[in-house]
Structures are given as structure tokens and as C-alpha cells.
Amino acid sequence: MYGSKQCQMCGAKFDWYDRSDKKFCDQNCRKRWSRRKQSIKKEYANVMGALTTLRMIAKEHDDLRPYVMEQLRQLRGALNDVLRMYDREEQLEQARRDEMIGTFQQRREMTGR
């Protein structure tokens, strides 16, 4: 088991003599890990700002509305793809859990416990 642990941020392997509860290889990875949520909030704000701008353009410029709508449809498609991908992963994980529970229950029934 020695040397099997790794940094949660970059995946660097730890040496056998490192602390058993070590999670990060250095303070840079620790800081990057803790700032991930801030990064998501910032990107979300950028996307919402861009959507507000597109909405105002479509409202004020009738000639650009079809182009804006097409761009928004493409964005919707990209968002749906990402959501489907993660929904599928969650469904597969739930199926694995259900299968494990079913196998455990079958073993219990077979042994009479």
C-alpha cells in the first residue's frame, strides 16, 4: 500500500515516507483545489453575462435576432450534451450500486443470514 496515495489535484504519487493523511503534493495544489468552486462561480457569471448581452441584442436589433437565436440553439445543444453525459454517469453508478446490493441480498438469502 506504500506509495499508492496521490495528490487530489494533480495526481502526483506520494513517497512512502509522506504522512498517511497527506492530500496534496504542495501548497499550490492545495490552493488550486480550494479555489475550484470560485472558478465555477466566475465562469457561471461570465456565461450569464453573455446571455444577458445576447438577449439585449436580439431585443434591440430585429435583423440580428435569427442569428442570435441560432447561436443560442447551438449553446442549448452543447449544454444538453454535457448534462446527458453526467446524467448517464450517475445512472451507471446507481446501476452498479443496485447490482451490488442485489448480489449482497442474494448471498444473504443463500446463507440464511
Buried (B, 14 or more C-beta within 10 A) or exposed (E): EEEEBBBBBEEEEBEEEEEEEEBBBEEEBBEBBEEEEEEEEEEEEEEEEEEEEBEEEBEEEEEEEEEBEEEBEEBEEEEEEEEEEEEEEEEEEEEEEEEEEEEEEEEEEEEEE
